[in-house]
């Protein structure tokens, strides 16, 4: 069994929180405003990628500490922490699709749809803030 490294998880949560603060003003932009600045779009994509990857890293560590079989993909890490009551299952179900967005951003599978990314910023700011609070609460209870 892997011992829970609270400091590691808290560093990941800090990355998420910092990036969400940077992303918050973006959610208020219109689609045209967002699309007009390539550097801003690329920065937003990178910040979202880092949020998702930090959450997955935290998920994997928390699951190792629970001594459960580790999922084979990012999507399933979110579902697993929901099943193991680190976060609510409803939150896990909202967060899991972020894994697909991360894959599209990293691997550039298709043209990146600015509207999807901009929508993900608003949802991500809400849902990942809830994720941070839930994981912090989980750490306090252990």
PyMOL commands that place a pseudoatom at each C-alpha (Angstrom):
pseudoatom trace, name=CA, resn=UNK, resi=1, chain=A, elem=C, hetatm=0, pos=[0.000, 0.000, 0.000]
pseudoatom trace, name=CA, resn=UNK, resi=2, chain=A, elem=C, hetatm=0, pos=[1.283, 3.447, -0.915]
pseudoatom trace, name=CA, resn=UNK, resi=3, chain=A, elem=C, hetatm=0, pos=[1.230, 5.963, 1.896]
pseudoatom trace, name=CA, resn=UNK, resi=4, chain=A, elem=C, hetatm=0, pos=[-0.845, 9.056, 1.222]
pseudoatom trace, name=CA, resn=UNK, resi=5, chain=A, elem=C, hetatm=0, pos=[1.496, 11.948, 0.429]
pseudoatom trace, name=CA, resn=UNK, resi=6, chain=A, elem=C, hetatm=0, pos=[-0.630, 14.948, 1.377]
pseudoatom trace, name=CA, resn=UNK, resi=7, chain=A, elem=C, hetatm=0, pos=[2.013, 17.418, 0.235]
pseudoatom trace, name=CA, resn=UNK, resi=8, chain=A, elem=C, hetatm=0, pos=[2.032, 15.919, -3.259]
pseudoatom trace, name=CA, resn=UNK, resi=9, chain=A, elem=C, hetatm=0, pos=[-1.747, 16.106, -3.538]
pseudoatom trace, name=CA, resn=UNK, resi=10, chain=A, elem=C, hetatm=0, pos=[-1.773, 19.654, -2.155]
pseudoatom trace, name=CA, resn=UNK, resi=11, chain=A, elem=C, hetatm=0, pos=[0.832, 20.731, -4.752]
pseudoatom trace, name=CA, resn=UNK, resi=12, chain=A, elem=C, hetatm=0, pos=[-1.425, 19.363, -7.478]
pseudoatom trace, name=CA, resn=UNK, resi=13, chain=A, elem=C, hetatm=0, pos=[-4.426, 21.167, -5.986]
pseudoatom trace, name=CA, resn=UNK, resi=14, chain=A, elem=C, hetatm=0, pos=[-2.383, 24.392, -5.841]
pseudoatom trace, name=CA, resn=UNK, resi=15, chain=A, elem=C, hetatm=0, pos=[-1.593, 24.066, -9.562]
pseudoatom trace, name=CA, resn=UNK, resi=16, chain=A, elem=C, hetatm=0, pos=[-5.276, 23.616, -10.302]
pseudoatom trace, name=CA, resn=UNK, resi=17, chain=A, elem=C, hetatm=0, pos=[-6.258, 26.589, -8.138]
pseudoatom trace, name=CA, resn=UNK, resi=18, chain=A, elem=C, hetatm=0, pos=[-3.612, 28.863, -9.646]
pseudoatom trace, name=CA, resn=UNK, resi=19, chain=A, elem=C, hetatm=0, pos=[-4.618, 27.937, -13.196]
pseudoatom trace, name=CA, resn=UNK, resi=20, chain=A, elem=C, hetatm=0, pos=[-8.317, 28.374, -12.445]
pseudoatom trace, name=CA, resn=UNK, resi=21, chain=A, elem=C, hetatm=0, pos=[-7.594, 31.895, -11.201]
pseudoatom trace, name=CA, resn=UNK, resi=22, chain=A, elem=C, hetatm=0, pos=[-5.844, 32.630, -14.504]
pseudoatom trace, name=CA, resn=UNK, resi=23, chain=A, elem=C, hetatm=0, pos=[-8.717, 31.111, -16.492]
pseudoatom trace, name=CA, resn=UNK, resi=24, chain=A, elem=C, hetatm=0, pos=[-11.591, 32.812, -14.643]
pseudoatom trace, name=CA, resn=UNK, resi=25, chain=A, elem=C, hetatm=0, pos=[-11.562, 36.048, -16.692]
pseudoatom trace, name=CA, resn=UNK, resi=26, chain=A, elem=C, hetatm=0, pos=[-11.603, 34.038, -19.929]
pseudoatom trace, name=CA, resn=UNK, resi=27, chain=A, elem=C, hetatm=0, pos=[-15.034, 32.572, -19.154]
pseudoatom trace, name=CA, resn=UNK, resi=28, chain=A, elem=C, hetatm=0, pos=[-16.564, 36.046, -19.538]
pseudoatom trace, name=CA, resn=UNK, resi=29, chain=A, elem=C, hetatm=0, pos=[-15.234, 36.538, -23.073]
pseudoatom trace, name=CA, resn=UNK, resi=30, chain=A, elem=C, hetatm=0, pos=[-17.465, 36.295, -26.099]
pseudoatom trace, name=CA, resn=UNK, resi=31, chain=A, elem=C, hetatm=0, pos=[-16.614, 33.675, -28.694]
pseudoatom trace, name=CA, resn=UNK, resi=32, chain=A, elem=C, hetatm=0, pos=[-15.356, 36.420, -31.022]
pseudoatom trace, name=CA, resn=UNK, resi=33, chain=A, elem=C, hetatm=0, pos=[-13.147, 37.965, -28.330]
pseudoatom trace, name=CA, resn=UNK, resi=34, chain=A, elem=C, hetatm=0, pos=[-11.725, 34.573, -27.453]
pseudoatom trace, name=CA, resn=UNK, resi=35, chain=A, elem=C, hetatm=0, pos=[-11.095, 33.611, -31.085]
pseudoatom trace, name=CA, resn=UNK, resi=36, chain=A, elem=C, hetatm=0, pos=[-9.411, 36.922, -31.923]
pseudoatom trace, name=CA, resn=UNK, resi=37, chain=A, elem=C, hetatm=0, pos=[-6.201, 36.300, -29.977]
pseudoatom trace, name=CA, resn=UNK, resi=38, chain=A, elem=C, hetatm=0, pos=[-4.158, 33.218, -30.898]
pseudoatom trace, name=CA, resn=UNK, resi=39, chain=A, elem=C, hetatm=0, pos=[-1.709, 33.626, -28.008]
pseudoatom trace, name=CA, resn=UNK, resi=40, chain=A, elem=C, hetatm=0, pos=[-4.567, 33.839, -25.505]
pseudoatom trace, name=CA, resn=UNK, resi=41, chain=A, elem=C, hetatm=0, pos=[-6.171, 30.712, -27.019]
pseudoatom trace, name=CA, resn=UNK, resi=42, chain=A, elem=C, hetatm=0, pos=[-2.906, 28.782, -26.776]
pseudoatom trace, name=CA, resn=UNK, resi=43, chain=A, elem=C, hetatm=0, pos=[-2.379, 29.939, -23.185]
pseudoatom trace, name=CA, resn=UNK, resi=44, chain=A, elem=C, hetatm=0, pos=[-5.912, 28.864, -22.267]
pseudoatom trace, name=CA, resn=UNK, resi=45, chain=A, elem=C, hetatm=0, pos=[-5.402, 25.467, -23.877]
pseudoatom trace, name=CA, resn=UNK, resi=46, chain=A, elem=C, hetatm=0, pos=[-2.186, 24.946, -21.917]
pseudoatom trace, name=CA, resn=UNK, resi=47, chain=A, elem=C, hetatm=0, pos=[-3.747, 26.068, -18.634]
pseudoatom trace, name=CA, resn=UNK, resi=48, chain=A, elem=C, hetatm=0, pos=[-6.671, 23.683, -19.150]
pseudoatom trace, name=CA, resn=UNK, resi=49, chain=A, elem=C, hetatm=0, pos=[-4.284, 20.864, -19.977]
pseudoatom trace, name=CA, resn=UNK, resi=50, chain=A, elem=C, hetatm=0, pos=[-2.329, 21.510, -16.780]
pseudoatom trace, name=CA, resn=UNK, resi=51, chain=A, elem=C, hetatm=0, pos=[-5.530, 21.579, -14.691]
pseudoatom trace, name=CA, resn=UNK, resi=52, chain=A, elem=C, hetatm=0, pos=[-6.643, 18.224, -16.054]
pseudoatom trace, name=CA, resn=UNK, resi=53, chain=A, elem=C, hetatm=0, pos=[-3.212, 16.614, -15.737]
pseudoatom trace, name=CA, resn=UNK, resi=54, chain=A, elem=C, hetatm=0, pos=[-2.763, 17.847, -12.154]
pseudoatom trace, name=CA, resn=UNK, resi=55, chain=A, elem=C, hetatm=0, pos=[-6.156, 16.381, -11.252]
pseudoatom trace, name=CA, resn=UNK, resi=56, chain=A, elem=C, hetatm=0, pos=[-5.294, 13.059, -12.886]
pseudoatom trace, name=CA, resn=UNK, resi=57, chain=A, elem=C, hetatm=0, pos=[-1.962, 12.971, -11.020]
pseudoatom trace, name=CA, resn=UNK, resi=58, chain=A, elem=C, hetatm=0, pos=[-3.806, 13.614, -7.749]
pseudoatom trace, name=CA, resn=UNK, resi=59, chain=A, elem=C, hetatm=0, pos=[-6.415, 10.983, -8.642]
pseudoatom trace, name=CA, resn=UNK, resi=60, chain=A, elem=C, hetatm=0, pos=[-3.773, 8.343, -9.305]
pseudoatom trace, name=CA, resn=UNK, resi=61, chain=A, elem=C, hetatm=0, pos=[-1.950, 9.071, -6.072]
pseudoatom trace, name=CA, resn=UNK, resi=62, chain=A, elem=C, hetatm=0, pos=[-5.168, 8.966, -4.040]
pseudoatom trace, name=CA, resn=UNK, resi=63, chain=A, elem=C, hetatm=0, pos=[-6.131, 5.670, -5.662]
pseudoatom trace, name=CA, resn=UNK, resi=64, chain=A, elem=C, hetatm=0, pos=[-2.684, 4.180, -4.943]
pseudoatom trace, name=CA, resn=UNK, resi=65, chain=A, elem=C, hetatm=0, pos=[-3.090, 5.207, -1.303]
pseudoatom trace, name=CA, resn=UNK, resi=66, chain=A, elem=C, hetatm=0, pos=[-6.444, 3.407, -1.265]
pseudoatom trace, name=CA, resn=UNK, resi=67, chain=A, elem=C, hetatm=0, pos=[-4.646, 0.307, -2.572]
pseudoatom trace, name=CA, resn=UNK, resi=68, chain=A, elem=C, hetatm=0, pos=[-7.016, -0.199, -5.487]
pseudoatom trace, name=CA, resn=UNK, resi=69, chain=A, elem=C, hetatm=0, pos=[-6.309, -1.225, -9.064]
pseudoatom trace, name=CA, resn=UNK, resi=70, chain=A, elem=C, hetatm=0, pos=[-5.260, 1.791, -11.068]
pseudoatom trace, name=CA, resn=UNK, resi=71, chain=A, elem=C, hetatm=0, pos=[-7.288, 2.760, -14.127]
pseudoatom trace, name=CA, resn=UNK, resi=72, chain=A, elem=C, hetatm=0, pos=[-5.708, 2.539, -17.568]
pseudoatom trace, name=CA, resn=UNK, resi=73, chain=A, elem=C, hetatm=0, pos=[-6.912, 5.936, -18.773]
pseudoatom trace, name=CA, resn=UNK, resi=74, chain=A, elem=C, hetatm=0, pos=[-7.464, 9.452, -17.523]
pseudoatom trace, name=CA, resn=UNK, resi=75, chain=A, elem=C, hetatm=0, pos=[-11.257, 9.313, -17.874]
pseudoatom trace, name=CA, resn=UNK, resi=76, chain=A, elem=C, hetatm=0, pos=[-11.481, 6.333, -15.551]
pseudoatom trace, name=CA, resn=UNK, resi=77, chain=A, elem=C, hetatm=0, pos=[-9.348, 7.971, -12.843]
pseudoatom trace, name=CA, resn=UNK, resi=78, chain=A, elem=C, hetatm=0, pos=[-12.159, 10.453, -12.302]
pseudoatom trace, name=CA, resn=UNK, resi=79, chain=A, elem=C, hetatm=0, pos=[-14.803, 7.732, -12.214]
pseudoatom trace, name=CA, resn=UNK, resi=80, chain=A, elem=C, hetatm=0, pos=[-12.693, 5.708, -9.770]
pseudoatom trace, name=CA, resn=UNK, resi=81, chain=A, elem=C, hetatm=0, pos=[-12.297, 8.553, -7.278]
pseudoatom trace, name=CA, resn=UNK, resi=82, chain=A, elem=C, hetatm=0, pos=[-16.058, 8.986, -7.473]
pseudoatom trace, name=CA, resn=UNK, resi=83, chain=A, elem=C, hetatm=0, pos=[-16.666, 5.293, -6.776]
pseudoatom trace, name=CA, resn=UNK, resi=84, chain=A, elem=C, hetatm=0, pos=[-14.225, 5.454, -3.854]
pseudoatom trace, name=CA, resn=UNK, resi=85, chain=A, elem=C, hetatm=0, pos=[-15.976, 8.549, -2.470]
pseudoatom trace, name=CA, resn=UNK, resi=86, chain=A, elem=C, hetatm=0, pos=[-13.050, 10.948, -2.722]
pseudoatom trace, name=CA, resn=UNK, resi=87, chain=A, elem=C, hetatm=0, pos=[-15.457, 13.180, -4.655]
pseudoatom trace, name=CA, resn=UNK, resi=88, chain=A, elem=C, hetatm=0, pos=[-19.133, 12.675, -5.363]
pseudoatom trace, name=CA, resn=UNK, resi=89, chain=A, elem=C, hetatm=0, pos=[-20.011, 10.402, -8.241]
pseudoatom trace, name=CA, resn=UNK, resi=90, chain=A, elem=C, hetatm=0, pos=[-21.936, 13.276, -9.842]
pseudoatom trace, name=CA, resn=UNK, resi=91, chain=A, elem=C, hetatm=0, pos=[-18.809, 15.457, -9.809]
pseudoatom trace, name=CA, resn=UNK, resi=92, chain=A, elem=C, hetatm=0, pos=[-16.681, 12.607, -11.138]
pseudoatom trace, name=CA, resn=UNK, resi=93, chain=A, elem=C, hetatm=0, pos=[-19.136, 12.155, -14.019]
pseudoatom trace, name=CA, resn=UNK, resi=94, chain=A, elem=C, hetatm=0, pos=[-18.903, 15.869, -14.869]
pseudoatom trace, name=CA, resn=UNK, resi=95, chain=A, elem=C, hetatm=0, pos=[-15.090, 15.878, -14.715]
pseudoatom trace, name=CA, resn=UNK, resi=96, chain=A, elem=C, hetatm=0, pos=[-14.317, 12.631, -16.559]
pseudoatom trace, name=CA, resn=UNK, resi=97, chain=A, elem=C, hetatm=0, pos=[-14.983, 14.017, -20.071]
pseudoatom trace, name=CA, resn=UNK, resi=98, chain=A, elem=C, hetatm=0, pos=[-12.199, 16.559, -19.467]
pseudoatom trace, name=CA, resn=UNK, resi=99, chain=A, elem=C, hetatm=0, pos=[-9.832, 13.674, -20.215]
pseudoatom trace, name=CA, resn=UNK, resi=100, chain=A, elem=C, hetatm=0, pos=[-11.009, 13.684, -23.822]
pseudoatom trace, name=CA, resn=UNK, resi=101, chain=A, elem=C, hetatm=0, pos=[-10.465, 17.421, -24.101]
pseudoatom trace, name=CA, resn=UNK, resi=102, chain=A, elem=C, hetatm=0, pos=[-6.971, 17.008, -22.692]
pseudoatom trace, name=CA, resn=UNK, resi=103, chain=A, elem=C, hetatm=0, pos=[-6.202, 14.347, -25.295]
pseudoatom trace, name=CA, resn=UNK, resi=104, chain=A, elem=C, hetatm=0, pos=[-7.434, 16.557, -28.131]
pseudoatom trace, name=CA, resn=UNK, resi=105, chain=A, elem=C, hetatm=0, pos=[-5.367, 19.481, -26.855]
pseudoatom trace, name=CA, resn=UNK, resi=106, chain=A, elem=C, hetatm=0, pos=[-2.193, 17.458, -26.385]
pseudoatom trace, name=CA, resn=UNK, resi=107, chain=A, elem=C, hetatm=0, pos=[-2.349, 15.241, -29.444]
pseudoatom trace, name=CA, resn=UNK, resi=108, chain=A, elem=C, hetatm=0, pos=[-4.193, 17.646, -31.754]
pseudoatom trace, name=CA, resn=UNK, resi=109, chain=A, elem=C, hetatm=0, pos=[-6.424, 14.814, -32.985]
pseudoatom trace, name=CA, resn=UNK, resi=110, chain=A, elem=C, hetatm=0, pos=[-8.765, 17.245, -34.731]
pseudoatom trace, name=CA, resn=UNK, resi=111, chain=A, elem=C, hetatm=0, pos=[-8.940, 20.944, -35.269]
pseudoatom trace, name=CA, resn=UNK, resi=112, chain=A, elem=C, hetatm=0, pos=[-9.530, 22.426, -31.869]
pseudoatom trace, name=CA, resn=UNK, resi=113, chain=A, elem=C, hetatm=0, pos=[-12.975, 23.989, -31.660]
pseudoatom trace, name=CA, resn=UNK, resi=114, chain=A, elem=C, hetatm=0, pos=[-12.607, 27.334, -29.891]
pseudoatom trace, name=CA, resn=UNK, resi=115, chain=A, elem=C, hetatm=0, pos=[-16.243, 27.208, -28.776]
pseudoatom trace, name=CA, resn=UNK, resi=116, chain=A, elem=C, hetatm=0, pos=[-15.714, 23.874, -27.043]
pseudoatom trace, name=CA, resn=UNK, resi=117, chain=A, elem=C, hetatm=0, pos=[-12.582, 25.143, -25.315]
pseudoatom trace, name=CA, resn=UNK, resi=118, chain=A, elem=C, hetatm=0, pos=[-14.273, 28.365, -24.202]
pseudoatom trace, name=CA, resn=UNK, resi=119, chain=A, elem=C, hetatm=0, pos=[-17.226, 26.366, -22.859]
pseudoatom trace, name=CA, resn=UNK, resi=120, chain=A, elem=C, hetatm=0, pos=[-14.807, 24.060, -21.046]
pseudoatom trace, name=CA, resn=UNK, resi=121, chain=A, elem=C, hetatm=0, pos=[-13.267, 27.071, -19.305]
pseudoatom trace, name=CA, resn=UNK, resi=122, chain=A, elem=C, hetatm=0, pos=[-16.561, 28.030, -17.661]
pseudoatom trace, name=CA, resn=UNK, resi=123, chain=A, elem=C, hetatm=0, pos=[-17.454, 24.461, -16.689]
pseudoatom trace, name=CA, resn=UNK, resi=124, chain=A, elem=C, hetatm=0, pos=[-13.880, 23.731, -15.632]
pseudoatom trace, name=CA, resn=UNK, resi=125, chain=A, elem=C, hetatm=0, pos=[-13.678, 26.758, -13.363]
pseudoatom trace, name=CA, resn=UNK, resi=126, chain=A, elem=C, hetatm=0, pos=[-16.821, 25.588, -11.586]
pseudoatom trace, name=CA, resn=UNK, resi=127, chain=A, elem=C, hetatm=0, pos=[-16.226, 21.835, -11.536]
pseudoatom trace, name=CA, resn=UNK, resi=128, chain=A, elem=C, hetatm=0, pos=[-12.502, 21.823, -10.820]
pseudoatom trace, name=CA, resn=UNK, resi=129, chain=A, elem=C, hetatm=0, pos=[-12.989, 24.339, -7.986]
pseudoatom trace, name=CA, resn=UNK, resi=130, chain=A, elem=C, hetatm=0, pos=[-15.511, 21.866, -6.547]
pseudoatom trace, name=CA, resn=UNK, resi=131, chain=A, elem=C, hetatm=0, pos=[-12.968, 19.075, -7.112]
pseudoatom trace, name=CA, resn=UNK, resi=132, chain=A, elem=C, hetatm=0, pos=[-10.291, 20.982, -5.161]
pseudoatom trace, name=CA, resn=UNK, resi=133, chain=A, elem=C, hetatm=0, pos=[-12.691, 21.576, -2.263]
pseudoatom trace, name=CA, resn=UNK, resi=134, chain=A, elem=C, hetatm=0, pos=[-13.773, 17.919, -2.227]
pseudoatom trace, name=CA, resn=UNK, resi=135, chain=A, elem=C, hetatm=0, pos=[-10.224, 16.574, -2.264]
pseudoatom trace, name=CA, resn=UNK, resi=136, chain=A, elem=C, hetatm=0, pos=[-9.166, 19.031, 0.450]
pseudoatom trace, name=CA, resn=UNK, resi=137, chain=A, elem=C, hetatm=0, pos=[-12.103, 17.826, 2.554]
pseudoatom trace, name=CA, resn=UNK, resi=138, chain=A, elem=C, hetatm=0, pos=[-11.124, 14.222, 1.884]
pseudoatom trace, name=CA, resn=UNK, resi=139, chain=A, elem=C, hetatm=0, pos=[-7.551, 14.936, 3.045]
pseudoatom trace, name=CA, resn=UNK, resi=140, chain=A, elem=C, hetatm=0, pos=[-8.852, 16.532, 6.233]
pseudoatom trace, name=CA, resn=UNK, resi=141, chain=A, elem=C, hetatm=0, pos=[-10.908, 13.460, 7.028]
pseudoatom trace, name=CA, resn=UNK, resi=142, chain=A, elem=C, hetatm=0, pos=[-8.023, 11.001, 6.591]
for i in range(1, 142): cmd.bond("trace and resi %d" % i, "trace and resi %d" % (i + 1))
show_as sticks, trace
zoom trace
